[in-house]
Amino acid sequence: MYEIKTTKLLKNVMKDYFSSFMSARKIAWCTSVGPAELLRSFGFEVYFPENHGALLGATRQAGDFIPSTVALGYSGDICSYLTSDIGAYLNKKTPLAEHYGLNGIPKPDLIVYNTNQCREVQDWFTWFAREFKCPAVGIFPPRHVEEAGEAEIKDVAAQFKAIIPSCEEASGKKFDIDHFRETLLMSKEATLLWKEVLATSKNTPAPLSFFDGTIHMGPIVVLRGTQAAKDYYTALLAELREKISSEKGFLEKEKSRIYWDGMPIWGKLRTLSELFVQNNSAVVASTYCNSWVFDAFDENDPFVSSAKAYTEIFINRSENAKMRMLKELSEEFRIDGMIFHNAKTCFNNSNANFGLPLRFYRETGIPVLVVEGDLCDLRFFSEGQSITKIETFIEQLESIRVTH
């Protein structure tokens, strides 16, 4: 039975993170790809509602809460992180109670969002700002950029600086550039370790699957800028490298290597993971897990480098830029097939809507499959149909390998 032993440490790391809110002096909310390092430099404990949305999806509770948000006038077709998270709050329920002993979601002293992912985060976070009568400030970078040029980065860096007065007022602390530099350096070290963790699956057999990655990415999402994240990925990387040396992987024999583009289907992680394993197909790389690799961080120029890192994320790039990134990763991970998850309520992170899969196939020769589903709302996922499509796709990949 294949096992990643560091998973036990992960449980403790995440428990300590959530427990910290019980005694926190000041709490800030932040989008998952937002200025967490700047907030932590002020001493805030930082909470990420998107992480809560993923937890609602993974525990299959989202469907119980989405109708409450729809009743407020929100469409059932918008981000199911948003609709399930607001719905859970309205119903005074959270999986954080059962899993981490919290009475409810942490009450914010400040809410900060970055629309580099989508406009939904602004609507979502400002709803809670009204509910908690709490200040909310946003960063609005240019969207869908080919490359983030000097003018764009200068604009976003200025917006980062502009939120400092709100941080000072909410935290009761003056901004300390050296503390910001230290926090960003810590985040940089953790994100580079995370990059190395993901890169271990360039090996055959691969020691880490995409489905493992969605679990182990927890600290790089919620603990950037802390020693805890750095320590965790140091331990995980050491274990995975040991598995590579002893030629141990989550599959003994890989008949095909697959790239997963788009969001996880949180409520079906185990089902899909087992499906690929049973078919000896290794899902070894993903757009999603790589979204928390921030090569641009530079503690010597913290505002400009933060602006660059957070503006150049995959979801915020043009179709041409996305194509280049997909090609590079597919080559590095020796991909046989590409699966595009077209998430019904996450239009911004679904890349099958403008012909990209077919262009990718024509330019690389790598077969593609589009799977319809969602991140949290399982009404949009047909399990039987999807399993049939995936198994047929895997068989096609195997037959291509045989003929070559």
N, C-alpha and C positions, 0 to 999 in steps of 0.2 A: 504493500500500500504506500503510494507516494505521499510524502508529507513535507510541508515547509514548517519547521519547528519554530521559526521566529514569529509565526502567527500568534503563539501564546503571549509573546512580548507585546505584540500589537494590541491585544485585548487590554493589557494593563496601561499601555500608553494612551489609548483612547479613553479608558476609564478615568485616568488622571486628568486628561484634558477636560472632560465634561464635569468632573468633580470640582475643578478649579472655579467654576461659575458660582458655586455655593458660597465661596468666601471672597469673591472678586470685589475689589474696591470700585472699579469702573469697568463697564462692559460696552464694547462697540460691536455693531453688526457690520459685516462686510460681504460683498459679493465674492464668489470663489476665486475669481481672477481679478481681484481688486487690491488696493494698497494696504495689505495686511501688515507689511513691514513698517510702514509709517505709523500705523495705529499702535503697533506693539512698542514702538519707540517712545510712546507717551505712557506706557504702562497699562494700556487697556488689555483685558482678556477679550479675545476676538471670537465672535460667534458667526457661523456661516449658515444662513437659512437654506442654501442649496444642498448642503450636506444633510440637513433635516429632511428636505424633500426626497433625497435619495434613500434615506432610511425609511421613510414612509412607503416608498416604492418597493424596497427590498423586503420589508415586513408585510407587504401586500395589504396595507391599511389605506392606501391612497383612495381607492374606490369608495370607501366608506365616507370620505370627507369632501370629495370634489363637489357633490351636489349642493352642499351648504354654500360654497363659493359661487356656484352658478346661480343660486337663489339671490345673491347680492347683485346680479346683473353681469357677472363675468362670463365670457363665453367658455363653453366646455372644450373648445378647440385650441385655446391658448395654453401656454406652458403648464404642464401638470405638476411641476414642482410648485408653482405659484398657487394653483387651485387646491392642491392637496394640503399645502402648508397653511394657507389661510383657513381652509376648512377645518383642519385639525385644531387650530387655535379657537375657532368659533365653537367647536365641540368640547373645548377644554381637555383635549387628549393629546398625548405624545408618546412615542416609543421610548423617549428618553427616560420616562418614569420607570418602565420595566427594566430597561437595559442598564441605566446609569443612576437611578435613584433620584432624578430631578423631579421637582413638583410640577414643573412646566418649562417652557422655553425661557431662556434668560432674558430679563427685561433690559432693554438697551438704554444707555445714556447718550449714545450717538449712533446714527446709522449712515453708512457710507456705501455708495454703489458706483460701479463703473459700467457704462453701457457698451463696453467693447464686445460683449456677448450678444446682447439683444436689448430691445426697449422694455421687455417685460420686467426686468429687474427694477427699473425705475418705478413702474406702476405698483409692483409688489412691495418694494421697500417703503415707498411713500404711503401706502395703505397702512403699514405698521407704524410709520412715524405719526400718522394722525391718531391711530389707536392708542399709542403710548404717550402722545403729546411730547414727542422727542424730536430734536433737530435731525434733519436728513440733508446730506450734501452729496452731489453727484459729480462724476468726471465723465465728460462726453467726448471721446476721441473720434477722429474720422473713421468711417466704417468701410469695410471691404477694400482695404488698401492693397495695391500691388506691392509696393514697398513703402515703409514709413520713412519719409524724407525728413530733412532737417527742419523744415517749417512745421510739419505735423508734430514732430517730437517736441519741438520748442513749445508749441501750443499746449500739448498734454502735460509737459513738465510744469508749465505755469499753472495749470489746473490743479496739479498735485500740491503745489505751494499754496494755492488759494484756499485749500481746506485746512491749513494749519491753524488759523484763528479758531475755527470750530472745534478742532481737536484740543487746543489749549483751554478753551472755555469749558468743554465737557469733562476734561481730565483733571483740570486744576493744575496743570503742569506747563512750564514753558518748553518750547521746542528746543531740542538738543541735537544739533547736526551730527555730533560724534556718536551719539546713541543710535541715531538713524543709520549711520554708516555701519556700526557694529551689527545691528539687526539685519541689515541688508546682506552683509557678509555671511552671517549665519544662514540666511535664506539661500544665498548663492551656493554655499557649500552643500546644503541639503538637496537642492534641486539638481546639482551635478551628480551627487550620489544616486539620486532617483533615476537620472538619465543612464547611469552605469547599470543600475538594477535592471531597467528595461532592456538594455543592450545585451544582457546575458543570454537573451533568447535569440540572438543571432546564431547561437551555437545549436548543433544537433547532437543529442536530443536537447530540446529547450527546457531549462529548469523552471520557467515561469510562463504561465499562459495569460492571455488577455483577461480571463475571468479572475485569475489570482491577482492580477494587477489592479483591477477595480476595487479589490478589498485592501490591498497593501498601499494604495495611494492615499489612504486616509490622512496620515500625518503630513504629507506634502500639501494637502489642501487646507487642513485646519491648524497646522502647527508650523507653518513657514515662519522663519525668523526666530526659532527656538532651538536650544541645544537638544531637546527631546527628539525633534525630527532628524537632526543630524546623527544622533546616536542610534536611532532606530534603523536608518538606512545603511549605516556602517555595519550593523549587525546582520541585516538582511543580505547585503551584498556579499559579506564574508561567507554566509551559508550557501548562497547560490553559486559562488565561485568554487566552493568545495564540491558541490554537486557536479559542476562542469568537469573538475579534475577527475572525479570518479565516474564520469560519463553516465550520470543519473539525470533523467528528465521526467516530466509528468507523463510522457508517452515513451514506451520502450522503442517503438518503431513509428516514425512519422511517415505516413503515406502521402500526406500533403501538408503544406504550410500556408496558413490563411491570415489575411489582414482584415481586421474589423474596423470599418469607418463609421463614425457616428456615436451616438449615445449607447450605453448599456441598456438592456431591457431588465431593469432592476428586479422585478418580481419573478423573472425566469432565468436568473444567472445560473443556478444549479442545474436546471433542466437543460439549458443550452450547453453548459460546460460538459455535462455527462454525454450529451448527444455527440459532440465532436470527439470526445475521448473514445466512445464506443465505435466510432467510425475511423479511428486512428488518424484523425486530422487535427493538427496542432494550430490553434489560433495564437500566433506568436507576437503580433504587433497590432497597434491600434492608434488611431488619431486621438482618441479620448485620453488615454493614459499619458501620451506625449504632450498633452496640453499644459502640463505643469512642469515642463522643462523650460527654464528661463535662462538661456545662455547669455543674454545681454546684461544681466545684473553686474554692476561695477560699483563697489563701495566708494571708490574715489570720485565718482560722479553720480551720486545716488538718485537725484531727481530725473536727470536725463536718461539714465540707464533703466530706471523703473518705468518711465514713460515708454521707452522703446520696447522693453520686454512685454509690457501689458498691452501695447497696441499691435504688436506683430504676432499675436497668438493666431493659431490656425483658423478659428471660427471667424476672425475679423479680416481675413485675407480675400483677395479677388480669386475668381475661378482659375486664372492662370497660375497664380502663386500656389493655390491649393494643389493643382496638378503637379507642379514641380516638387512640392513636398511629398506627395503621395508616391511619385516615381522614385525619389531618393530613398524613402523608407522601404519601399517594396524591393528595391535592389539590395539594400543593406541587409534585410531580413530574409532574402531569397524566397520571395512570396510566389506561390503557385496560383492563388486565387484571391480575389478581393470581394468582401461582402459589404455592401452599403446598407446600413440600417436607416430607413426612411421613417423617422419618428413623427407621428401624426401631430403632436402638440409642440414639437421642437423644430420648427421650420428652419431656424437659424443654424442649427447644428446637423441638418440633414442635407447631404450633398448629392442627392439623386434627382433633384428637381429641374436642373438646367442642362441636362445632357452630359454631365461629367462622367458617369460610368461608361457610357458608350465611347466617348472620346478617349478615356483612359485605356479601354480595351484595344481600340484601334491603334493607339500610339505605343502600347507596350506588348500587346499580344497576351496579356494576363486576363483570363476569364473573370467575369464579374457577375454578381448576383445581388438583386435588390430585395431586402426583406422588409415588409411593412410591420410596424409595431409602434411602441411608445416607450418613454422612459419610466412612467409610473402608471398610466391609465391602460390597464390590460384589456379593456374593451376593444382596443384597436389592434390587438395581437391575436391572430388565429394560430393557435399552437399546432394543430394537426396539419394545416396547410403549410406552415413555415417549416415544420420538421421534414415534410415531404420534399419541399423545395431545396432545403439544405442538403439532405441525403442524396438527392439527385445531382446536385452541384458537386458534391464530394466525389461521387462516382465518375462524373465527367472529368474531374481533375486527375483521378487515378488513371483513367483510360488515356488521357493525354500524356501522362508520364510514361505509361507502358509503350505507347507508339513512338515516343522519343528515346 
